[in-house]
Amino acid sequence: MNKLPLILAFLAALTLTACAGLGGGSSGDTSAGTSLGDNARRGPQVSDSEITSSIKNAFQQDDLLSNASITVTSDQGIVSMSGRLTARAANRAMSLARAAPGVRRVLWSSIDYIPE
């Protein structure tokens, strides 16, 4: 009795099982390999004007930054700031801006450091 066809059938079944286990399911199967889009990972969308207002409000509430002249803009959650302030105030501004809802990134477009 020739066992070659039996061995080939066994190897074919093993190969199909391994492929299915690695996510080789049908194209209609969305349970495996589904990833969240950027919007789902970030939570609710916040407009750029809301981001800017939130950051400016946080600056006004902060003793160190309430009198600082810091320009804040936001574009798709990327915040740009510029101003003339101390290094300590710049660090605080960066920290508060990063904590605002909807912010993806914060950078200084221009900063003039003044002595403390």
C-alpha positions, 0 to 999 in steps of 0.5 A: 500500500502506497502511503504517499497520497496519505502523507500529502493529504496530511501535509496539505491539511496541516498547511491550511490549518496553519494559514488559518491560524495566522489570520488567513481567514476570508476577506469578510472576517473582520475580527482578526487583524482589525486595528483602530484608526487614528480617530478611534485611538484619540477619542472624541474629536476636538476642534483647533479653536477649542484646543487653542482656547483651552490652552490659553485659558490654562495659561490665564489660570496659571500664576507663572503664565498669566502675564506671559505673552504667548501666541498659540495656534493649532492645526489638526491638533498640532500646537505651535507656540511662540513667545518671550519668557523664562525657561521655567515658564516655557517648560510650564507652558509646554506641559499645560499645552500637552495636557489640553484635550485633542492635542497631538503634538506641541512645539515652539515655533519661536521662543526668546528666553529671558533671564529669571 
